[in-house]
């Protein structure tokens, strides 16, 4: 395993006290960044990978946006035809149902995309 020495400050080494203690190469990069946010290069690589899988991205987009648009569109149509029988299309109950449904679909979609 390759190691890199860093001298960031006292107590910054993996042993806690010695600033010039050897640090594994991957850990040195993490400690220098100091964040869990991925670098721009990692984001660009993931974006390129997803662009190559265009069919999957179209299916994901349809499964994410399709059901709420269809359900709210049908409810809006029913309400426009007979407003005395049907309530507003965007009632809190419908919103709660759509949020729960999208949470289930988005969990499956996230597993499919590998995120």
C-alpha positions in Angstrom: 0.0 0.0 0.0 1.4 3.4 -1.0 1.6 6.1 1.7 1.9 9.8 1.6 3.2 12.1 4.4 1.1 15.2 5.1 2.0 18.0 7.5 -1.4 19.7 7.7 -1.1 20.5 11.5 -0.7 18.9 14.9 -3.0 16.0 15.5 -3.9 15.6 11.9 -2.2 12.2 11.3 -4.1 8.9 11.6 -2.4 8.2 14.9 -3.6 11.6 16.2 -0.4 13.1 17.5 2.3 13.1 14.9 1.7 15.4 11.9 4.3 13.7 9.7 2.9 10.1 10.2 2.4 8.2 7.0 -1.2 8.4 5.7 -2.6 6.0 3.2 -3.0 7.6 -0.3 -6.8 7.5 -0.4 -7.1 8.9 3.1 -4.8 11.7 2.3 -7.1 12.9 -0.5 -10.1 12.7 1.8 -8.4 14.6 4.6 -7.3 17.3 2.2 -10.8 17.8 0.8 -12.5 17.6 4.2 -15.9 16.9 2.6 -18.1 14.1 1.7 -19.2 15.9 -1.5 -17.7 14.1 -4.5 -15.2 15.9 -6.7 -16.2 17.4 -10.0 -14.4 14.7 -11.9 -16.5 12.0 -10.2 -19.7 13.9 -11.0 -18.7 14.3 -14.6 -17.8 10.6 -14.9 -21.2 9.5 -13.5 -23.0 11.9 -15.8 -21.2 10.5 -18.8 -22.0 6.9 -17.7 -25.7 7.8 -17.4 -25.8 9.6 -20.8 -24.6 6.4 -22.4 -27.6 4.6 -20.9 -30.2 6.7 -22.7 -33.0 4.1 -22.8 -32.7 3.6 -19.1 -32.8 7.3 -18.4 -36.0 7.7 -20.5 -37.7 4.8 -18.7 -36.6 6.4 -15.3 -38.0 9.8 -16.4 -41.3 8.2 -17.5 -41.7 6.2 -14.3 -40.9 9.2 -12.1 -43.0 11.8 -13.8 -45.7 9.7 -15.5 -47.9 8.5 -12.6 -48.3 11.9 -10.9 -49.1 13.6 -14.2 -51.6 10.9 -15.2 -53.3 10.8 -11.8 -53.6 14.6 -11.4 -54.7 15.0 -15.0 -57.5 12.5 -14.6 -58.6 14.1 -11.4 -58.5 17.5 -13.0 -60.6 16.2 -15.9 -63.2 14.7 -13.5 -63.3 17.9 -11.5 -63.8 20.0 -14.7 -66.6 17.8 -15.9 -68.5 17.6 -12.6 -67.2 19.9 -10.0 -70.0 19.3 -7.5 -69.2 15.6 -7.2 -65.4 15.6 -7.4 -63.2 17.7 -5.1 -60.1 19.7 -6.2 -57.5 17.7 -8.1 -54.7 18.7 -5.7 -56.2 17.9 -2.3 -53.8 17.0 0.6 -55.0 13.4 0.5 -54.0 13.0 -3.1 -50.7 14.7 -2.5 -49.9 12.3 0.3 -50.8 9.3 -1.9 -48.6 10.6 -4.7 -45.7 11.3 -2.4 -45.9 7.7 -1.0 -46.1 6.3 -4.5 -43.2 8.3 -5.7 -41.1 7.3 -2.7 -41.7 3.6 -3.6 -40.9 4.1 -7.3 -37.9 6.3 -6.7 -36.4 3.7 -4.3 -36.6 1.2 -7.1 -35.3 3.7 -9.6 -32.3 4.6 -7.4 -31.5 0.9 -7.0 -31.7 0.5 -10.8 -29.4 3.4 -11.5 -26.9 2.2 -8.9 -26.8 5.4 -6.8 
